[in-house]
Structures are given as structure tokens and as C-alpha cells.
Amino acid sequence: MRLTVLGCSGGIGGARRTTTLLLDEDVLIDAGSGVGELSLEQMAQVDHVFLTHAHLDHSGFVPLLADAAAFLRSSPLLVHALPQTIAALQQDMLNGRLWPDYSALPSPEHPYIRLVPVAPGVTTLLGQRRITPLPVRHSVPAVGYCLDSGDASFVYSGDTGDCVEFWDALNGIGNLRYLMIETTLLNAASHAASGHLSAESLALGLARLQRRVQLLITHMEPGKEEAIFAEVMAACGAFRPERQHQGREFVF
């Protein structure tokens, strides 16, 4: 499996792109502004999008992706998400006002988008690739994802605050190699209601982790990346964290 980071910022500005991960050529994990890094031909190869949650920095380019490549596609774009996320997309995005209802257009029988519910712990098998939603705790219903090639697993947290169930799930992944985890906030700005991690709350979670892992820090607040990562190094330096960056590739 090859994972390419198209976007990994907590916001926009300059070269920053919000979260989009390309798995091989046909799967996206989240659909933030990083989708715009793909050519039309690359967009047409994407058959699946797995959303962590409904917030626009993770889902906002779903309708644009479906629209841009529609004339090159012969089958619907499959958008996998929690039932609550699907409901939000239908009510607040694909509602005929903010955007046409591509889950029923051009026709209910042949839509541009087909919405597919997922549940934590229930694996989707795409060939030999296993994609499993993981429990997280955010301000809206959300999941992370484990991407398992058989040889190794790459876990992406999506947006989450401190969540014991998430760390328990990681401890059950025998071939865990990479953990890409959000650390959005400075310690001084951290509060539980945000559903985001700071360096201090990340350190609490890592103390529960019973496996070695390559730690990748993502989704830092724009303009505060240096200060946030300095706090991560101070609190979690023993894990040798790395800043995630756009364009990076992983093969596992």
C-alpha cells in the first residue's frame, strides 16, 4: 500500500492544505482542500472516500471531487462514513441549496455519489487492503482509520480529544507501524469541549500505548505550528515525533 499526503494542515493559508490522504490511486481518506492537488485524471481514478467526520476541512471537497471527474467516471463515487456523518452531508451539503443532491443525481439509479455507512471496528476489505474505523472522541461523531496492508498498519486519528478507547484499539493492532495523530492546539488553548489534542493530552494518550510506533504529528493550527511542535517535542520527545508534511509518501 502506498499512502500520499495531499494535505495535513489544521487550516488554510499559503501552501497549507487541509486533510486528504491518497491510498494507492483509488482511495481517499478524508476530502479536505488537499483534493485539489490531484489532476482530473487522478480524481477519476478515486473510487472510495472514507470520511472521519463531517467538518468541512475533512469533507468539504466531496461534492467538488464528484463533480469535477463525473464526465470521466462510469460508476458512483463511494463515500464511506458514519451514519451521523452521512446524515449531516445529506441535510447540510447535498441538500439542493448548498450543493445539488449528488446522492440522487443525475438519477437515483445512477448517482454521482453513493453513501456507504461504516461503524467502529467493522472492516471494509478492498482487495487485500483492510480499512477499519477506530473510536475517537470529537465535538461531532467521528472515527479514525486503521489502514492495514497485512504486512503493516498505518493509523490516522482524524480529529480527536483524549479517548481511552482509541488507545486501546491501537494496542490491539499487532502490525502497527505508523500513527498519524492530530495535535491541533497549544497547551494553553486546550479544553475538552474542543475535541482536539494538545501536546499535554497527546502525552497522556501515548502513556497508554504499549507498542512502538513512528509518530507523525498533523492538523496543527495555522500560524502556530512551530510553537505547537515545540510543545510536542517537550512532552513527547521520547517517541521521536515527526511533523507530517504535504507530499510525503509511505509504503507499507
Secondary structure, 3 states (H helix, E strand, C coil): CEEEEEECECCCECCECECEEEECCCEEECCCHHHHHCCHHHHHHCCEEECCCCCHHHHCCHHHHHHHCHHHCCCCEEEEECHHHHHHHHHHCCCCCCCCCCCCCECCCCECEEEEECCCCCCEEECCEEEEEEECCCCCCCEEEEEECCCCEEEECCCCCCCHHHHHHHHCCCCEEEEEEECCECHHHCCHHHCCCEHHHHHHHHCCCCCCCEEEEECCCCCCHHHHHHHHHHHHHHHCCEECCCCCEEEC
